[in-house]
């Protein structure tokens, strides 16, 4: 059944943005600090046993200069420089294995898959990147409340910084066209995509799929599903910290990043999604400042359009980038 408002109301939902006065200064300083510690990315050939794709094991500098892992998959039959899709992973997952990530290289793109620090041990795609946070305060199990009482310590400050620097790392590979980089991801990866679209320079397209990490306050008030429920449970226990929690989350809300994004974007939303409620997605979509469209999956939950959405994304990028394959 529908988990939120009717579609006509969702299309008009544009809530006031709860944005700290120093939002831009906070993120500018964060990225400057990370870039000051940055070292050149390492691109190491990796034998994945694949006949049509060259695989590169990437290590690049993220937040704090921490080493972040990624895969770069390059279609063997095409010469560079190629348009590149940088992908961010859903909650709990990691970069996995190269043969699990073949769609974009098969469509003719360079494809960088960023590992998510500290994740990748939740029974799905495996991860290889630790999150060296030496002094973590108490938190609800999961990642949503790790450091949530201080924006400088919050987990997603590190992740969003990693994600911006992943785009910069991709630009340094000789087979990647630095002017044709798209960012994409589903759920958590969709929320990271919106953040990068609002923070990174020169992103050519954004493809947020059923995005998470948007409009936190409303999400915690209308769904009991994880991972948003991690925040609710934290606030249930730490009754005296509720205002402090949501003051921190204002720095990491996809609604605020969307208002700063200029790249063309293809969103998706599922009207029966209880994990990322449709109104939270539309809150970000309706504030998105760039040219945009949205695929609406009326009878789907958090799986959204799945392969149908991927096909729509391939068609969308093919219209923007030379070298993409347009399905018949």
Secondary structure, 3 states (H helix, E strand, C coil): CCCCCCHHHHHHCCCCCCCCCCHHHHHHHHHHHHHHCCCCCEEEEECCCCCCEEEEEEEEECHHHCEEEEEEEEECCCCCCEEEEEEECCCCCCCCCHHHCCHHHHCCCEEEEECCCCCCCCCCCCCCCCCCCCCCCCCCCCCCCCCCCCCCCCHHHHHHHHHHHHHHHHHCCCCEEEEEEEEEEECHHHHHHHHHHHHCCCCCEEEEECCCCCCHHHHHHHCCCCCHHHHHHHHHHCHHHHHHHHHHHHHHCHHHHHCCCCCEEEEEEECCCCCCCHHHHHHHHHHCCCCEEEEEECCCCCCCCCHHHHHHHHHHHHHHCCCCCCCC
